[in-house]
Amino acid sequence: MAAQPGAGRLQLLAAIGYNGHVPCGLICHPDKEHVLYPLGCTVVIQELDSKKQTFLHGHTNNVSCVVVSRNGAYVASGQVTFLGFKADIILWDFQRKELLARFSLHKGKVQGLAFSPNSLYLVSLGGLDDGSVVVWNVEKREAICGSPASARRSGHAAVLLCSSSRDEMFVTAGDGTIRAWELDVANRKIHPAECQTGQLKRVITCVKMADDDNYFYAGTSSGDVLKVNTRNKLMTNYGPLKEKFASGVTALLLLKTGDLVVGTGGGIVALCKGSNYKVLKKIQVQGAVTSLTCRGEGAQLLAGTNDCQIYSIDLAAFREELVAACHNEAVHDVAFPLGTSDLFATCSKNDIRVWHTPEYRELLRIVVPNLTCYAIDFMRDGKSIISAWDDGRIRAFLPESGRLLYQIDHAHSLGVTAIAATSDSKRVISGGGEGQVRLWEIGERTQKLGEILKEHVSAVSCIKIKKNDLECVTASLDGTCIIWDLVRFVRRQMILANTCFKCVCYHPEEYQIITGGTDRQIGYWEVFDGSAIREVEGSASGSINGLDITADGAYFVTGGDDHLVKVWDYNEGAMTHIGAGHSGTVTRLKICPGNKYIVSVSADGAILLWKYPPGRGRSRSRPRTKPPARPLRPPHRHRHRHRRRGVGGGSGPASARLGAMRGAAGPVGPGQGGGRPGP
């Protein structure tokens, strides 16, 4: 059912994230009102004032470069793909946000793109496995000509820039190569001219052209800037001579005054004099600067870093302000506080972040350096955020200030991999990489170990607790889901399957559970006796990593290695909506209280907010061909006592009779498991 016909499309409301690893990926539109940047396989267009976002969907893998034409009418984006496969370039109409053309000639990766000054041509540069430069006619949507980007004796060309005034000229540069190209449209050829740098051997990381086309600046990995004359193709000067920029020059911006703004790999943004490269002012930002772009006439700059931060810089005062931040590592979990959809928390390597949903902005960042948080949950009283870390500790933080409230050392020997809190906020249940499930008694000033449950033999991936706190279910990578009695601390049922369980979820009426794992199946199971009710194919490729269900149990959502977010009808077992936007594995997802949004997080660091499909709050359809997988009535008390006498909850005379009944009646349909009537 991974490609169910007739499934609707989920509407993407907002994307929290920015791929700061793309060189020059942050671009201010010429209309001074919009900024563009890549996020996964999507290009995000955001209004600078209102923060409203629109999205350009069309790429099948990560966007590797973005460029906007000088008149602002066109946007072009390239992507990466697998070795030997062609990587697409997409030409977009900016006003209508529509795909105009798709170009496919480069293999592996599109390294760079550039529009000619009058938007007549689009020039593209292939990646390391391609090594070619191609000129495209924008009007006719066809390739004019192409050529290897660098000479055989030179290194790989990685930077591309068009002239500021001439449509027929562009520059490529890279490892030991700087070339100025002339386009011969009549003969459909491009002619390169090598730019001479004398004894200097440099790896060029960025290039910026002067407005009059007389010269261009090239930043190098050695930390200096070269100035090259475009007429005689000779380097005229370079600098700074003494104190070079640490970690290399990674971004350049040429101001109208002739001065340079230099971004470095060490996180320095420096204002330099254009004549001698003397640093006039400088500021420090977090991460290597990968993009510098000017808003309007240059009163305001925007800088993007590879730590996925976006800064606004006032050029007059030369002061920075952080305007956007997001995770720069895989996001492992997402959680909402009880009863509110305005806040949610996410966790990743080094930090936990709390977000304000209506404004899609970060409210709080809790930093724990060099450690990875695998799971988080809000205590039901709202007084703390509990978190599971790879150093084997459980940490609780205050949600307002982020201050550490308490820390449980040596909670698990191989890291804490799952965590959940009871509804009375007095107990926390944790799962570890060694497979143990531990129950902790949380007092006002004390945290003590209450019980250890040893059944799993591999990492616990997910924990869910019943509303009455008397029972919980744990999923593990060892292929088992275990339902635990939290009063007597014994196993009630064990569910075995040929899979590594990644997620589990109770139906709201708590008589059935649904599971997902590496076998790509969504399993419906009976809580009473652990019997299988139904299996639905949840994905065509890759495991199912996240599950969540609506408060009324009518619909549930899944996400996994196929990068898709899917909405399912619980009774029908049919997919109703699908959302494509992630370029990495979807690790977890949640439906917010009130069914306003679906929040999904992924391994590429992105957080996507989807509009919950309208009219999906209550199930209206009924299956035609097979009975519904509806929750069943609680069993009779005497039957429940008799059942518990069996080993593992599923053997003995009662199970034998149930097996004989199933064999005579054929496969057990939804609503028929457990040997008792439905409602």
C-alpha positions as CSV (number, residue, x, y, z in Angstrom):
1,M,0.0,0.0,0.0
2,A,3.0,2.3,-0.3
3,A,1.7,3.7,-3.6
4,Q,-2.0,3.6,-2.9
5,P,-4.0,5.1,-5.8
6,G,-6.2,8.0,-4.9
7,A,-4.2,9.1,-1.8
8,G,-4.3,12.9,-1.3
9,R,-1.3,15.1,-0.8
10,L,-0.4,16.5,2.6
11,Q,0.1,20.3,2.6
12,L,3.5,21.4,3.9
13,L,2.9,24.5,6.2
14,A,6.4,25.2,7.3
15,A,10.0,23.9,7.3
16,I,12.3,24.6,10.2
17,G,15.8,24.0,8.8
18,Y,18.4,25.3,6.5
19,N,21.1,23.3,4.7
20,G,24.1,25.5,5.5
21,H,26.5,23.1,3.8
22,V,25.5,24.3,0.3
23,P,28.0,27.0,-0.9
24,C,26.2,30.3,-1.7
25,G,22.9,28.5,-0.9
26,L,21.4,31.5,1.0
27,I,20.2,34.1,-1.6
28,C,18.4,37.4,-1.2
29,H,15.9,37.9,-4.1
30,P,16.3,41.1,-6.1
31,D,12.9,42.2,-4.9
32,K,14.4,42.7,-1.4
33,E,11.5,40.9,0.2
34,H,12.3,37.2,-0.2
35,V,15.2,34.9,0.7
36,L,15.8,31.5,-0.8
37,Y,17.7,28.6,0.6
38,P,17.8,24.8,0.2
39,L,16.5,22.3,2.7
40,G,16.8,18.7,1.8
41,C,15.2,18.1,-1.6
42,T,13.2,21.4,-1.4
43,V,13.9,25.0,-2.1
44,V,12.4,27.3,0.5
45,I,11.2,30.8,-0.4
46,Q,10.6,32.9,2.7
47,E,9.3,36.4,3.0
48,L,11.7,38.3,5.1
49,D,9.2,40.4,7.1
50,S,6.2,38.0,7.5
51,K,8.3,34.8,7.6
52,K,5.7,33.2,5.3
53,Q,7.1,30.2,3.4
54,T,6.5,28.7,0.0
55,F,8.2,25.6,-1.4
56,L,9.6,24.4,-4.7
57,H,9.2,20.6,-4.8
58,G,10.6,18.6,-7.7
59,H,14.0,17.2,-6.8
60,T,14.4,13.6,-5.9
61,N,17.5,14.1,-3.7
62,N,19.4,16.8,-1.8
63,V,19.6,20.2,-3.5
64,S,23.3,21.0,-4.1
65,C,23.1,24.6,-5.5
66,V,20.6,27.4,-6.0
67,V,20.7,30.5,-8.1
68,V,18.4,33.4,-8.9
69,S,18.5,35.4,-12.2
70,R,19.4,39.1,-11.9
71,N,15.9,40.2,-12.9
72,G,14.4,37.8,-10.3
73,A,12.1,36.0,-12.8
74,Y,13.9,32.7,-12.7
75,V,15.2,30.3,-10.1
76,A,17.5,27.4,-10.9
77,S,18.4,24.5,-8.6
78,G,20.6,21.4,-9.0
79,Q,20.8,18.3,-7.0
80,V,23.0,15.3,-6.0
81,T,22.2,11.8,-7.0
82,F,23.9,8.4,-7.0
83,L,27.1,7.6,-8.7
84,G,26.6,7.1,-12.5
85,F,23.0,8.5,-12.5
86,K,22.0,11.8,-14.0
87,A,21.5,14.7,-11.6
88,D,18.7,17.1,-12.6
89,I,18.7,20.9,-12.9
90,I,15.3,22.4,-12.5
91,L,14.3,25.9,-13.9
92,W,11.5,27.6,-11.9
93,D,9.3,30.5,-12.5
94,F,9.6,32.6,-9.3
95,Q,6.3,34.5,-9.5
96,R,4.1,31.4,-10.2
97,K,6.4,29.0,-8.2
98,E,6.1,26.6,-11.1
99,L,8.6,24.1,-12.7
100,L,9.4,25.4,-16.2
101,A,12.0,22.8,-17.4
102,R,14.1,19.9,-16.2
103,F,17.7,19.6,-17.6
104,S,19.6,16.3,-17.3
105,L,23.1,16.0,-18.5
106,H,25.4,16.0,-15.5
107,K,26.1,12.8,-13.6
108,G,26.4,12.4,-9.8
109,K,26.1,16.1,-8.8
110,V,25.4,19.6,-10.1
111,Q,28.2,21.5,-8.4
112,G,27.3,25.1,-9.5
113,L,24.8,27.2,-11.4
114,A,24.9,30.7,-12.8
115,F,22.6,32.9,-14.9
116,S,24.0,35.3,-17.5
117,P,23.3,39.0,-16.7
118,N,20.3,39.3,-19.0
119,S,19.0,35.8,-18.2
120,L,19.6,34.5,-21.7
121,Y,21.8,31.6,-20.6
122,L,22.1,29.3,-17.7
123,V,25.6,27.8,-17.1
124,S,26.0,24.6,-15.0
125,L,29.0,22.9,-13.6
126,G,29.1,19.2,-12.8
127,G,30.6,17.6,-9.7
128,L,33.8,15.6,-9.2
129,D,32.5,12.6,-11.1
130,D,31.2,14.7,-14.0
131,G,33.8,17.5,-14.5
132,S,31.9,19.3,-17.3
133,V,30.5,22.7,-17.8
134,V,27.3,23.1,-19.9
135,V,25.6,26.3,-21.3
136,W,21.8,26.2,-21.6
137,N,19.5,28.4,-23.6
138,V,16.8,29.6,-21.1
139,E,14.3,30.7,-23.7
140,K,14.5,27.5,-25.8
141,R,15.1,25.2,-22.7
142,E,17.9,23.3,-24.4
143,A,21.7,22.8,-24.1
144,I,23.8,24.9,-26.4
145,C,27.3,23.4,-25.8
146,G,29.5,21.8,-23.2
147,S,33.1,21.1,-22.4
148,P,35.4,19.7,-19.7
149,A,35.6,22.3,-16.9
150,S,39.3,22.1,-16.3
151,A,42.5,21.0,-18.1
152,R,43.7,17.4,-17.5
153,R,46.8,18.7,-15.7
154,S,44.7,20.8,-13.3
155,G,42.5,19.9,-10.4
156,H,38.7,19.8,-10.1
157,A,36.7,23.0,-10.8
158,A,34.3,23.6,-8.0
159,V,33.2,27.3,-8.4
160,L,31.2,28.9,-11.2
161,L,30.4,32.6,-11.8
162,C,28.9,34.6,-14.7
163,S,30.0,38.0,-15.9
164,S,28.2,41.1,-14.5
165,S,27.5,42.7,-17.9
166,R,28.3,40.3,-20.7
167,D,26.1,37.3,-21.4
168,E,28.9,35.4,-23.3
169,M,31.5,35.3,-20.5
170,F,31.8,33.2,-17.3
171,V,34.5,32.0,-14.9
172,T,35.2,28.6,-13.4
173,A,37.7,27.9,-10.7
174,G,38.9,25.2,-8.3
175,D,42.0,23.2,-7.4
176,G,44.8,24.9,-9.2
177,T,42.6,26.2,-12.0
178,I,41.0,29.5,-12.9
179,R,39.5,29.8,-16.3
180,A,37.6,32.6,-18.1
181,W,35.3,31.3,-20.8
182,E,33.9,32.9,-24.0
183,L,30.7,31.6,-25.5
184,D,30.5,31.3,-29.3
185,V,26.7,31.0,-29.9
186,A,26.9,30.8,-33.7
187,N,29.3,27.8,-33.6
188,R,27.8,26.4,-30.4
189,K,31.2,26.3,-28.7
190,I,32.8,27.7,-25.5
191,H,36.5,28.7,-25.5
192,P,38.5,28.7,-22.2
193,A,41.4,31.0,-21.3
194,E,43.7,30.1,-18.4
195,C,44.2,32.8,-15.8
196,Q,47.8,33.0,-14.7
197,T,48.7,33.3,-11.0
198,G,52.5,33.0,-11.3
199,Q,54.2,30.9,-8.7
200,L,51.0,30.9,-6.5
201,K,49.3,27.6,-6.3
202,R,45.9,27.9,-4.7
203,V,42.6,26.0,-4.2
204,I,39.8,28.5,-5.1
205,T,36.7,28.2,-2.9
206,C,34.6,31.3,-4.0
207,V,34.6,33.9,-6.7
208,K,33.0,37.4,-6.9
209,M,32.9,39.6,-10.1
210,A,33.2,43.4,-10.1
211,D,30.2,45.3,-11.6
212,D,32.3,46.6,-14.5
213,D,33.7,43.2,-15.3
214,N,37.3,44.5,-15.3
215,Y,38.4,42.1,-12.5
216,F,37.2,39.5,-10.1
217,Y,38.2,38.3,-6.6
218,A,38.8,34.7,-5.7
219,G,38.9,33.4,-2.2
220,T,41.2,30.5,-1.4
221,S,41.5,27.7,1.1
222,S,44.9,29.1,2.2
223,G,43.2,32.2,3.7
224,D,44.0,34.9,1.1
225,V,42.1,36.6,-1.7
226,L,43.4,36.9,-5.3
227,K,42.5,39.8,-7.7
228,V,42.5,38.7,-11.3
229,N,42.2,41.0,-14.4
230,T,39.6,39.7,-16.8
231,R,41.1,41.3,-19.9
232,N,44.7,40.0,-19.8
233,K,43.8,37.0,-17.5
234,L,46.6,37.9,-15.1
235,M,46.5,38.1,-11.3
236,T,47.2,41.7,-10.3
237,N,47.6,41.3,-6.5
238,Y,46.6,39.2,-3.5
239,G,46.4,39.5,0.2
240,P,46.5,39.8,3.1
241,L,50.2,39.0,3.0
242,K,50.8,38.6,6.7
243,E,47.8,37.6,8.7
244,K,45.8,35.3,6.5
245,F,42.2,34.3,7.3
246,A,42.1,31.3,9.5
247,S,40.5,28.1,8.0
248,G,40.4,29.7,4.6
249,V,38.1,32.1,2.8
250,T,34.7,30.4,2.2
251,A,32.5,33.3,1.1
252,L,33.0,36.7,-0.6
253,L,30.8,39.7,-1.1
254,L,31.8,42.8,-3.1
255,L,30.2,46.1,-1.9
256,K,29.4,49.2,-4.0
257,T,32.2,51.1,-2.1
258,G,34.8,48.6,-3.5
259,D,35.3,47.0,-0.1
260,L,35.1,43.3,0.5
261,V,33.1,41.3,3.1
262,V,35.0,38.0,3.7
263,G,33.5,34.9,5.4
264,T,35.9,32.3,6.7
265,G,35.9,28.7,7.7
266,G,36.6,29.8,11.3
267,G,33.3,31.7,11.6
268,I,34.7,35.2,11.0
269,V,32.8,37.8,8.9
270,A,35.3,40.6,8.2
271,L,34.9,43.9,6.4
272,C,38.1,44.5,4.4
273,K,39.5,47.3,2.4
274,G,39.4,46.5,-1.3
275,S,42.8,47.9,-2.1
276,N,45.0,46.2,0.5
277,Y,42.6,43.6,2.2
278,K,43.2,45.2,5.6
279,V,40.5,44.2,8.1
280,L,38.4,47.2,9.2
281,K,35.8,45.4,11.3
282,K,35.0,41.8,12.1
283,I,32.5,39.7,14.0
284,Q,32.3,36.0,15.1
285,V,29.5,33.7,14.2
286,Q,28.9,30.0,14.9
287,G,30.2,27.7,12.2
288,A,32.0,28.2,8.9
289,V,30.5,30.9,6.8
290,T,29.2,29.4,3.5
291,S,26.9,32.1,2.2
292,L,27.0,35.9,2.1
293,T,24.2,37.8,0.4
294,C,23.2,41.5,0.3
295,R,19.6,42.8,0.8
296,G,18.9,45.7,-1.4
297,E,21.7,48.3,-1.7
298,G,23.8,46.8,1.0
299,A,22.5,48.2,4.3
300,Q,21.8,44.7,5.5
301,L,23.7,41.5,4.9
302,L,22.6,37.9,5.5
303,A,25.2,35.3,6.4
304,G,24.6,31.5,6.5
305,T,26.9,29.0,8.2
306,N,27.4,25.3,8.0
307,D,26.0,25.0,11.6
308,C,22.7,25.8,9.9
309,Q,22.5,29.3,11.4
310,I,21.3,32.5,9.5
311,Y,22.6,35.9,10.7
312,S,21.5,39.4,9.8
313,I,24.4,41.8,9.8
314,D,23.9,45.6,10.0
315,L,26.6,46.9,7.7
316,A,26.9,50.4,9.3
317,A,27.4,49.1,12.9
318,F,28.7,45.7,11.7
319,R,26.8,43.8,14.3
320,E,25.2,40.4,13.9
321,E,21.8,39.2,15.0
322,L,20.7,35.5,14.8
323,V,17.5,35.3,12.8
324,A,17.2,31.6,12.2
325,A,18.6,28.4,13.7
326,C,17.9,24.7,13.5
327,H,19.5,21.4,14.1
328,N,22.6,20.5,12.1
329,E,22.6,16.8,13.0
330,A,19.9,14.1,12.8
331,V,16.8,14.8,14.9
332,H,15.9,11.7,16.9
333,D,12.7,12.5,18.6
334,V,9.8,15.0,18.9
335,A,7.4,15.5,21.8
336,F,4.4,17.8,22.6
337,P,3.4,18.8,26.1
338,L,0.1,17.4,27.3
339,G,-2.9,19.3,25.8
340,T,-1.0,22.1,23.9
341,S,-0.1,22.3,20.3
342,D,1.8,25.7,20.6
343,L,5.0,24.2,21.8
344,F,7.0,21.1,20.9
345,A,10.5,19.8,21.7
346,T,13.1,18.1,19.5
347,C,16.4,16.4,20.3
348,S,19.6,15.8,18.4
349,K,23.3,15.6,18.9
350,N,24.5,18.2,21.5
351,D,21.1,19.8,22.2
352,I,17.4,19.8,22.9
353,R,15.3,22.6,21.4
354,V,11.9,23.9,22.2
355,W,9.9,25.5,19.4
356,H,7.0,27.9,19.2
357,T,4.6,26.3,16.6
358,P,2.6,29.4,15.4
359,E,5.8,31.3,14.6
360,Y,8.0,28.3,13.8
361,R,10.8,29.8,15.9
362,E,13.2,28.5,18.6
363,L,12.3,29.4,22.2
364,L,14.8,27.4,24.1
365,R,18.0,25.6,23.5
366,I,19.5,23.1,26.0
367,V,23.1,22.3,25.1
368,V,24.9,19.2,26.4
369,P,28.2,19.2,24.3
370,N,29.4,16.1,22.6
371,L,26.5,13.9,23.6
372,T,23.5,12.6,21.7
373,C,19.9,12.7,23.0
374,Y,17.9,9.8,21.6
375,A,14.5,10.4,23.2
376,I,12.5,13.1,25.0
377,D,9.2,13.4,26.8
378,F,7.3,16.1,28.8
379,M,6.3,15.2,32.3
380,R,2.5,15.3,32.4
381,D,2.5,18.1,35.1
382,G,4.6,20.2,32.7
383,K,7.4,20.8,35.3
384,S,10.2,19.1,33.4
385,I,11.5,17.7,30.1
386,I,13.0,14.2,30.6
387,S,15.6,13.0,28.1
388,A,17.6,9.9,27.2
389,W,21.3,10.3,26.4
390,D,24.0,8.1,24.8
391,D,26.3,8.4,27.9
392,G,23.8,6.2,29.9
393,R,22.3,9.1,31.8
394,I,18.7,10.4,32.2
395,R,18.6,14.2,32.4
396,A,15.6,16.3,33.4
397,F,15.4,20.0,32.5
398,L,13.1,22.9,33.4
399,P,11.1,23.8,30.3
400,E,11.2,27.5,30.9
401,S,14.9,28.1,31.6
402,G,16.5,24.8,30.4
403,R,18.3,24.5,33.8
404,L,19.2,20.9,34.8
405,L,16.7,19.7,37.4
406,Y,18.2,16.3,38.1
407,Q,20.4,13.7,36.5
408,I,20.3,9.9,36.9
409,D,23.8,8.5,36.4
410,H,24.4,5.0,35.1
411,A,20.8,4.6,34.2
412,H,21.8,2.1,31.5
413,S,25.1,0.6,30.5
414,L,24.9,1.0,26.7
415,G,23.1,4.3,26.6
416,V,19.5,5.3,27.2
417,T,17.5,4.7,24.0
418,A,13.9,5.3,25.0
419,I,12.0,7.1,27.7
420,A,8.4,7.7,28.8
421,A,6.7,9.3,31.8
422,T,3.6,8.1,33.7
423,S,0.5,10.2,33.8
424,D,0.9,10.9,37.6
425,S,4.4,12.3,36.9
426,K,5.8,10.1,39.7
427,R,7.5,7.5,37.6
428,V,9.8,7.4,34.6
429,I,10.3,4.2,32.4
430,S,13.5,4.0,30.4
431,G,14.9,1.6,27.9
432,G,18.6,1.0,27.2
433,G,20.9,-0.2,24.5
434,E,21.5,-3.5,26.4
435,G,17.8,-4.3,26.4
436,Q,16.8,-3.6,30.0
437,V,13.6,-1.7,30.9
438,R,13.9,0.2,34.1
439,L,11.3,2.0,36.3
440,W,12.4,5.0,38.3
441,E,10.6,6.6,41.2
442,I,10.7,10.4,40.9
443,G,10.4,12.3,44.1
444,E,10.7,16.0,44.8
445,R,14.4,15.7,45.6
446,T,15.2,12.0,45.0
447,Q,15.2,9.6,42.0
448,K,15.6,6.0,42.8
449,L,15.5,2.8,40.8
450,G,12.2,1.0,41.4
451,E,12.4,-2.1,39.2
452,I,14.4,-3.7,36.4
453,L,12.6,-5.7,33.7
454,K,15.0,-8.1,31.8
455,E,13.4,-9.7,28.8
456,H,14.8,-7.9,25.7
457,V,18.2,-8.8,24.4
458,S,18.7,-5.8,22.2
459,A,18.1,-2.1,22.3
460,V,14.7,-0.8,23.4
461,S,13.5,1.5,20.6
462,C,10.1,2.8,21.9
463,I,8.0,2.8,25.2
464,K,4.3,3.6,25.5
465,I,2.4,3.6,28.8
466,K,-1.3,3.1,29.3
467,K,-3.4,6.0,30.6
468,N,-4.0,4.3,34.0
469,D,-0.3,3.6,34.4
470,L,-0.9,-0.1,35.1
471,E,0.6,-1.4,31.9
472,C,3.2,-0.4,29.3
473,V,4.5,-1.8,26.0
474,T,8.1,-1.8,24.9
475,A,9.4,-2.3,21.4
476,S,12.9,-3.6,20.7
477,L,15.3,-4.3,17.9
478,D,15.4,-8.0,19.0
479,G,12.1,-8.6,17.2
480,T,9.9,-8.5,20.2
481,C,7.3,-6.2,21.7
482,I,6.5,-6.9,25.4
483,I,3.5,-5.8,27.3
484,W,4.4,-5.3,31.0
485,D,2.3,-5.4,34.1
486,L,3.5,-2.3,36.1
487,V,1.9,-3.5,39.3
488,R,3.5,-6.9,39.6
489,F,6.4,-6.1,37.2
490,V,6.0,-9.2,35.1
491,R,5.5,-9.8,31.4
492,R,1.9,-10.1,30.4
493,Q,2.4,-10.8,26.7
494,M,5.2,-11.1,24.2
495,I,4.8,-10.3,20.5
496,L,7.3,-12.0,18.2
497,A,8.0,-11.1,14.6
498,N,10.7,-11.4,12.0
499,T,11.6,-7.7,12.2
500,C,13.4,-5.1,14.3
501,F,10.6,-3.1,15.9
502,K,11.2,0.6,15.7
503,C,7.9,2.0,17.1
504,V,4.8,1.0,18.9
505,C,1.5,2.8,19.7
506,Y,-1.6,2.0,21.7
507,H,-5.0,2.5,20.2
508,P,-6.7,5.1,22.4
509,E,-9.1,2.5,23.7
510,E,-6.0,0.5,24.6
511,Y,-7.1,-3.0,23.5
512,Q,-5.0,-3.1,20.4
513,I,-1.5,-1.9,19.5
514,I,0.1,-1.1,16.2
515,T,3.8,-1.5,15.4
516,G,6.3,-0.6,12.7
517,G,9.8,-1.9,12.0
518,T,12.3,-3.0,9.4
519,D,10.0,-5.5,7.7
520,R,8.1,-2.5,6.3
521,Q,4.8,-3.8,7.7
522,I,2.3,-2.1,10.0
523,G,1.1,-4.7,12.5
524,Y,-2.2,-4.7,14.4
525,W,-2.0,-6.8,17.6
526,E,-4.3,-7.8,20.3
527,V,-3.2,-6.6,23.8
528,F,-5.2,-9.3,25.6
529,D,-3.4,-12.3,24.1
530,G,-0.7,-10.8,21.8
531,S,-2.4,-12.3,18.7
532,A,-1.9,-10.8,15.2
533,I,-5.0,-9.1,13.8
534,R,-3.7,-7.7,10.6
535,E,-0.6,-6.7,8.6
536,V,-0.5,-3.7,6.2
537,E,2.4,-2.9,3.9
538,G,3.5,0.5,5.2
539,S,6.4,1.2,2.9
540,A,7.7,0.1,-0.4
541,S,11.3,0.6,0.7
542,G,12.9,0.9,4.1
543,S,11.8,0.5,7.6
544,I,9.0,2.3,9.5
545,N,10.6,4.4,12.2
546,G,7.7,6.5,13.6
547,L,4.0,6.0,14.5
548,D,1.4,8.2,16.1
549,I,-2.4,7.9,16.3
550,T,-5.2,10.5,16.7
551,A,-7.0,10.9,20.0
552,D,-10.1,9.1,18.6
553,G,-8.2,6.3,17.0
554,A,-9.6,6.9,13.6
555,Y,-6.4,7.7,11.8
556,F,-2.6,7.3,12.4
557,V,0.5,8.5,10.7
558,T,3.8,6.8,9.8
559,G,7.2,7.8,8.6
560,G,10.4,5.9,7.7
561,D,13.3,5.3,5.4
562,D,11.3,6.1,2.3
563,H,11.4,9.8,3.4
564,L,7.5,10.0,3.2
565,V,4.9,11.0,5.8
566,K,1.7,8.9,5.4
567,V,-1.8,9.2,6.9
568,W,-3.7,6.0,7.3
569,D,-7.3,5.0,8.1
570,Y,-7.1,2.8,11.1
571,N,-10.2,0.7,10.3
572,E,-9.6,0.3,6.6
573,G,-5.8,-0.1,6.8
574,A,-5.6,2.2,3.8
575,M,-3.4,5.2,3.1
576,T,-5.4,8.4,2.7
577,H,-2.7,11.1,2.4
578,I,1.0,11.2,1.6
579,G,3.6,14.0,2.2
580,A,6.9,14.3,0.3
581,G,9.4,16.9,1.6
582,H,12.1,15.1,3.6
583,S,15.4,14.2,1.9
584,G,16.5,12.0,4.8
585,T,15.1,9.2,6.8
586,V,12.0,10.2,8.8
587,T,13.0,9.3,12.4
588,R,9.9,10.3,14.4
589,L,6.6,12.1,13.9
590,K,3.7,13.3,16.1
591,I,0.2,14.5,15.6
592,C,-0.2,17.6,17.8
593,P,-3.1,17.8,20.4
594,G,-6.2,19.1,18.6
595,N,-5.2,17.6,15.2
596,K,-3.9,20.9,13.8
597,Y,-0.5,19.8,12.6
598,I,1.7,16.7,11.9
599,V,5.3,17.4,12.9
600,S,7.9,15.1,11.4
601,V,11.7,15.1,12.0
602,S,14.4,13.5,10.0
603,A,18.0,12.4,9.8
604,D,18.9,15.5,7.6
605,G,18.1,17.8,10.6
606,A,14.8,19.1,9.1
607,I,11.6,19.7,11.0
608,L,8.5,19.8,8.8
609,L,5.1,20.9,9.9
610,W,2.2,19.5,7.8
611,K,-1.4,20.6,7.9
612,Y,-3.5,17.8,9.3
613,P,-5.9,16.7,6.5
614,P,-9.4,18.4,6.9
615,G,-12.2,16.1,7.8
616,R,-9.9,13.4,9.3
617,G,-10.9,13.8,12.9
618,R,-13.5,11.0,12.7
619,S,-13.6,7.9,10.6
620,R,-16.5,7.8,8.2
621,S,-15.7,4.9,6.0
622,R,-16.2,1.2,6.6
623,P,-14.4,-1.7,4.9
624,R,-16.3,-3.6,2.2
625,T,-14.3,-6.7,1.8
626,K,-13.1,-7.5,5.3
627,P,-14.2,-6.8,8.8
628,P,-12.8,-3.7,10.5
629,A,-9.7,-3.8,12.8
630,R,-11.7,-2.1,15.5
631,P,-10.8,-2.2,19.2
632,L,-12.6,-4.9,21.1
633,R,-14.5,-4.9,24.4
634,P,-12.5,-5.9,27.5
635,P,-12.5,-9.6,28.2
636,H,-14.5,-11.2,30.9
637,R,-12.7,-11.4,34.2
638,H,-12.8,-15.2,34.6
639,R,-11.5,-15.6,31.1
640,H,-8.6,-13.2,31.8
641,R,-7.6,-15.2,34.9
642,H,-7.7,-18.5,32.9
643,R,-5.6,-17.0,30.1
644,R,-2.8,-15.9,32.5
645,R,-2.1,-19.4,33.6
646,G,-0.5,-20.2,30.2
647,V,3.2,-19.7,29.7
648,G,3.8,-16.4,27.9
649,G,0.1,-15.7,27.8
650,G,-0.5,-17.8,24.7
651,S,-0.2,-21.5,25.6
652,G,-2.3,-24.1,27.4
653,P,-5.7,-25.6,26.6
654,A,-7.4,-22.3,25.9
655,S,-4.9,-21.4,23.3
656,A,-5.1,-24.8,21.7
657,R,-8.9,-24.5,21.4
658,L,-8.4,-21.0,20.0
659,G,-5.9,-22.3,17.4
660,A,-8.3,-25.1,16.4
661,M,-11.1,-22.5,16.0
662,R,-8.9,-20.3,13.8
663,G,-7.8,-23.3,11.7
664,A,-11.4,-24.2,11.1
665,A,-12.6,-20.7,10.3
666,G,-9.6,-19.7,8.2
667,P,-7.4,-16.6,8.8
668,V,-8.4,-14.4,11.7
669,G,-9.8,-11.1,10.4
670,P,-9.6,-7.8,12.2
671,G,-12.0,-7.7,15.1
672,Q,-12.0,-11.5,15.4
673,G,-8.8,-12.1,17.3
674,G,-8.8,-13.3,20.9
675,G,-11.7,-15.8,20.6
676,R,-14.4,-13.4,21.7
677,P,-17.1,-11.4,20.0
678,G,-16.7,-7.8,18.9
679,P,-18.8,-5.0,20.3
